Amino acid sequence: MAQRLHLVFGGELVDPQKTAFKDVSNIHIVGMFPDYASAHSA
C-alpha cells in the first residue's frame, strides 16, 4: 500500500477563488502529517 503524506501550508492568495499566492516567499509551512485528521488539526 502506498504511503500518503499531507502537507499543510498557508499564505495570502491573489484571489480566494484561485490558487495563486500573492507572495510565494511568504508562504508558511506548518508541516507534513501522516493522516488527514492530524493535518486538519494543525
Biopython code that builds the backbone (N, CA, C, O; Angstrom):
import numpy as np
from Bio.PDB.StructureBuilder import StructureBuilder

atoms = [
    (1, "MET", "N", (0.832, -1.183, 0.000)),
    (1, "MET", "CA", (0.000, 0.000, 0.000)),
    (1, "MET", "C", (0.881, 1.253, 0.000)),
    (1, "MET", "O", (1.903, 1.305, 0.685)),
    (2, "ALA", "N", (0.485, 2.228, -0.753)),
    (2, "ALA", "CA", (1.240, 3.484, -0.844)),
    (2, "ALA", "C", (1.047, 4.317, 0.424)),
    (2, "ALA", "O", (-0.035, 4.341, 1.010)),
    (3, "GLN", "N", (2.096, 4.984, 0.825)),
    (3, "GLN", "CA", (2.013, 5.875, 1.980)),
    (3, "GLN", "C", (1.613, 7.262, 1.505)),
    (3, "GLN", "O", (2.130, 7.754, 0.502)),
    (4, "ARG", "N", (0.699, 7.886, 2.220)),
    (4, "ARG", "CA", (0.271, 9.235, 1.860)),
    (4, "ARG", "C", (0.666, 10.203, 2.962)),
    (4, "ARG", "O", (0.464, 9.935, 4.146)),
    (5, "LEU", "N", (1.228, 11.327, 2.559)),
    (5, "LEU", "CA", (1.566, 12.388, 3.495)),
    (5, "LEU", "C", (0.725, 13.606, 3.154)),
    (5, "LEU", "O", (0.403, 13.842, 1.989)),
    (6, "HIS", "N", (0.376, 14.367, 4.157)),
    (6, "HIS", "CA", (-0.449, 15.555, 3.969)),
    (6, "HIS", "C", (0.375, 16.776, 4.348)),
    (6, "HIS", "O", (0.775, 16.924, 5.503)),
    (7, "LEU", "N", (0.628, 17.644, 3.388)),
    (7, "LEU", "CA", (1.403, 18.857, 3.600)),
    (7, "LEU", "C", (0.451, 20.007, 3.887)),
    (7, "LEU", "O", (-0.473, 20.267, 3.116)),
    (8, "VAL", "N", (0.683, 20.698, 5.007)),
    (8, "VAL", "CA", (-0.154, 21.825, 5.400)),
    (8, "VAL", "C", (0.683, 23.090, 5.289)),
    (8, "VAL", "O", (1.754, 23.191, 5.887)),
    (9, "PHE", "N", (0.182, 24.064, 4.513)),
    (9, "PHE", "CA", (0.880, 25.335, 4.357)),
    (9, "PHE", "C", (-0.144, 26.433, 4.167)),
    (9, "PHE", "O", (-1.310, 26.164, 3.876)),
    (10, "GLY", "N", (0.287, 27.659, 4.330)),
    (10, "GLY", "CA", (-0.641, 28.773, 4.182)),
    (10, "GLY", "C", (0.058, 30.013, 3.674)),
    (10, "GLY", "O", (1.283, 30.124, 3.728)),
    (11, "GLY", "N", (-0.730, 30.934, 3.186)),
    (11, "GLY", "CA", (-0.242, 32.198, 2.669)),
    (11, "GLY", "C", (-1.407, 32.974, 2.105)),
    (11, "GLY", "O", (-2.532, 32.478, 2.064)),
    (12, "GLU", "N", (-1.144, 34.180, 1.674)),
    (12, "GLU", "CA", (-2.200, 35.040, 1.129)),
    (12, "GLU", "C", (-2.372, 34.796, -0.361)),
    (12, "GLU", "O", (-1.406, 34.844, -1.123)),
    (13, "LEU", "N", (-3.596, 34.537, -0.768)),
    (13, "LEU", "CA", (-3.902, 34.305, -2.178)),
    (13, "LEU", "C", (-4.221, 35.605, -2.895)),
    (13, "LEU", "O", (-4.715, 36.555, -2.287)),
    (14, "VAL", "N", (-3.937, 35.643, -4.189)),
    (14, "VAL", "CA", (-4.297, 36.797, -5.021)),
    (14, "VAL", "C", (-5.819, 36.918, -5.059)),
    (14, "VAL", "O", (-6.368, 38.013, -4.931)),
    (15, "ASP", "N", (-6.485, 35.793, -5.234)),
    (15, "ASP", "CA", (-7.945, 35.722, -5.315)),
    (15, "ASP", "C", (-8.362, 34.440, -4.592)),
    (15, "ASP", "O", (-7.882, 33.366, -4.953)),
    (16, "PRO", "N", (-9.236, 34.513, -3.587)),
    (16, "PRO", "CA", (-9.625, 33.318, -2.841)),
    (16, "PRO", "C", (-10.274, 32.216, -3.698)),
    (16, "PRO", "O", (-10.361, 31.066, -3.268)),
    (17, "GLN", "N", (-10.715, 32.564, -4.879)),
    (17, "GLN", "CA", (-11.324, 31.576, -5.773)),
    (17, "GLN", "C", (-10.294, 30.836, -6.617)),
    (17, "GLN", "O", (-10.643, 29.923, -7.365)),
    (18, "LYS", "N", (-9.006, 31.231, -6.498)),
    (18, "LYS", "CA", (-7.940, 30.635, -7.302)),
    (18, "LYS", "C", (-6.820, 30.136, -6.395)),
    (18, "LYS", "O", (-6.926, 30.241, -5.173)),
    (19, "THR", "N", (-5.763, 29.601, -6.967)),
    (19, "THR", "CA", (-4.676, 29.019, -6.178)),
    (19, "THR", "C", (-3.346, 29.759, -6.310)),
    (19, "THR", "O", (-2.306, 29.218, -5.934)),
    (20, "ALA", "N", (-3.359, 30.979, -6.835)),
    (20, "ALA", "CA", (-2.125, 31.750, -6.985)),
    (20, "ALA", "C", (-1.852, 32.556, -5.710)),
    (20, "ALA", "O", (-2.720, 33.280, -5.222)),
    (21, "PHE", "N", (-0.623, 32.418, -5.178)),
    (21, "PHE", "CA", (-0.235, 33.158, -3.980)),
    (21, "PHE", "C", (0.264, 34.553, -4.337)),
    (21, "PHE", "O", (0.895, 34.749, -5.376)),
    (22, "LYS", "N", (-0.026, 35.530, -3.459)),
    (22, "LYS", "CA", (0.436, 36.902, -3.665)),
    (22, "LYS", "C", (1.955, 36.992, -3.585)),
    (22, "LYS", "O", (2.594, 37.623, -4.427)),
    (23, "ASP", "N", (2.521, 36.363, -2.575)),
    (23, "ASP", "CA", (3.962, 36.443, -2.348)),
    (23, "ASP", "C", (4.468, 35.055, -1.941)),
    (23, "ASP", "O", (4.370, 34.677, -0.774)),
    (24, "VAL", "N", (5.000, 34.309, -2.888)),
    (24, "VAL", "CA", (5.436, 32.937, -2.599)),
    (24, "VAL", "C", (6.603, 32.876, -1.616)),
    (24, "VAL", "O", (6.849, 31.830, -1.017)),
    (25, "SER", "N", (7.320, 33.975, -1.446)),
    (25, "SER", "CA", (8.409, 33.972, -0.472)),
    (25, "SER", "C", (7.878, 34.085, 0.955)),
    (25, "SER", "O", (8.637, 33.955, 1.916)),
    (26, "ASN", "N", (6.570, 34.327, 1.093)),
    (26, "ASN", "CA", (5.969, 34.490, 2.410)),
    (26, "ASN", "C", (4.972, 33.362, 2.730)),
    (26, "ASN", "O", (4.019, 33.572, 3.480)),
    (27, "ILE", "N", (5.193, 32.178, 2.164)),
    (27, "ILE", "CA", (4.332, 31.024, 2.446)),
    (27, "ILE", "C", (4.801, 30.381, 3.751)),
    (27, "ILE", "O", (5.994, 30.155, 3.953)),
    (28, "HIS", "N", (3.854, 30.092, 4.622)),
    (28, "HIS", "CA", (4.155, 29.480, 5.920)),
    (28, "HIS", "C", (3.940, 27.967, 5.825)),
    (28, "HIS", "O", (2.842, 27.506, 5.514)),
    (29, "ILE", "N", (4.994, 27.207, 6.096)),
    (29, "ILE", "CA", (4.906, 25.746, 6.093)),
    (29, "ILE", "C", (4.583, 25.293, 7.514)),
    (29, "ILE", "O", (5.360, 25.542, 8.436)),
    (30, "VAL", "N", (3.451, 24.634, 7.693)),
    (30, "VAL", "CA", (3.043, 24.128, 9.004)),
    (30, "VAL", "C", (3.712, 22.784, 9.261)),
    (30, "VAL", "O", (4.254, 22.555, 10.342)),
    (31, "GLY", "N", (3.675, 21.888, 8.261)),
    (31, "GLY", "CA", (4.325, 20.596, 8.427)),
    (31, "GLY", "C", (3.722, 19.520, 7.554)),
    (31, "GLY", "O", (2.784, 19.758, 6.793)),
    (32, "MET", "N", (4.287, 18.323, 7.683)),
    (32, "MET", "CA", (3.793, 17.145, 6.971)),
    (32, "MET", "C", (3.214, 16.200, 8.008)),
    (32, "MET", "O", (3.783, 16.015, 9.084)),
    (33, "PHE", "N", (2.078, 15.604, 7.674)),
    (33, "PHE", "CA", (1.362, 14.773, 8.626)),
    (33, "PHE", "C", (0.995, 13.439, 7.985)),
    (33, "PHE", "O", (0.779, 13.367, 6.775)),
    (34, "PRO", "N", (0.924, 12.379, 8.798)),
    (34, "PRO", "CA", (0.698, 11.037, 8.256)),
    (34, "PRO", "C", (-0.741, 10.745, 7.861)),
    (34, "PRO", "O", (-1.008, 9.781, 7.144)),
    (35, "ASP", "N", (-1.678, 11.583, 8.330)),
    (35, "ASP", "CA", (-3.086, 11.323, 8.002)),
    (35, "ASP", "C", (-3.865, 12.634, 7.959)),
    (35, "ASP", "O", (-3.408, 13.665, 8.452)),
    (36, "TYR", "N", (-5.032, 12.571, 7.367)),
    (36, "TYR", "CA", (-5.872, 13.750, 7.184)),
    (36, "TYR", "C", (-6.268, 14.378, 8.527)),
    (36, "TYR", "O", (-6.261, 15.601, 8.668)),
    (37, "ALA", "N", (-6.606, 13.551, 9.496)),
    (37, "ALA", "CA", (-7.092, 14.061, 10.786)),
    (37, "ALA", "C", (-6.035, 14.930, 11.468)),
    (37, "ALA", "O", (-6.354, 16.018, 11.947)),
    (38, "SER", "N", (-4.798, 14.473, 11.521)),
    (38, "SER", "CA", (-3.759, 15.261, 12.169)),
    (38, "SER", "C", (-3.402, 16.506, 11.353)),
    (38, "SER", "O", (-3.064, 17.541, 11.927)),
    (39, "ALA", "N", (-3.473, 16.420, 10.040)),
    (39, "ALA", "CA", (-3.238, 17.595, 9.187)),
    (39, "ALA", "C", (-4.339, 18.625, 9.402)),
    (39, "ALA", "O", (-4.065, 19.822, 9.487)),
    (40, "HIS", "N", (-5.567, 18.168, 9.488)),
    (40, "HIS", "CA", (-6.698, 19.079, 9.699)),
    (40, "HIS", "C", (-6.605, 19.759, 11.052)),
    (40, "HIS", "O", (-6.953, 20.933, 11.171)),
    (41, "SER", "N", (-6.152, 19.066, 12.053)),
    (41, "SER", "CA", (-5.980, 19.634, 13.398)),
    (41, "SER", "C", (-4.919, 20.720, 13.419)),
    (41, "SER", "O", (-5.018, 21.680, 14.183)),
    (42, "ALA", "N", (-3.911, 20.568, 12.583)),
    (42, "ALA", "CA", (-2.811, 21.536, 12.550)),
    (42, "ALA", "C", (-3.302, 22.867, 12.021)),
    (42, "ALA", "O", (-2.524, 23.814, 11.916)),
]
sb = StructureBuilder()
sb.init_structure("model")
sb.init_model(0)
sb.init_chain("A")
sb.init_seg("    ")
for serial, (resi, resn, name, xyz) in enumerate(atoms, 1):
    if name == "N":
        sb.init_residue(resn, " ", resi, " ")
    sb.init_atom(name, np.array(xyz, "f"), 0.0, 1.0, " ", f" {name:<3s}", serial, name[0])
structure = sb.get_structure()
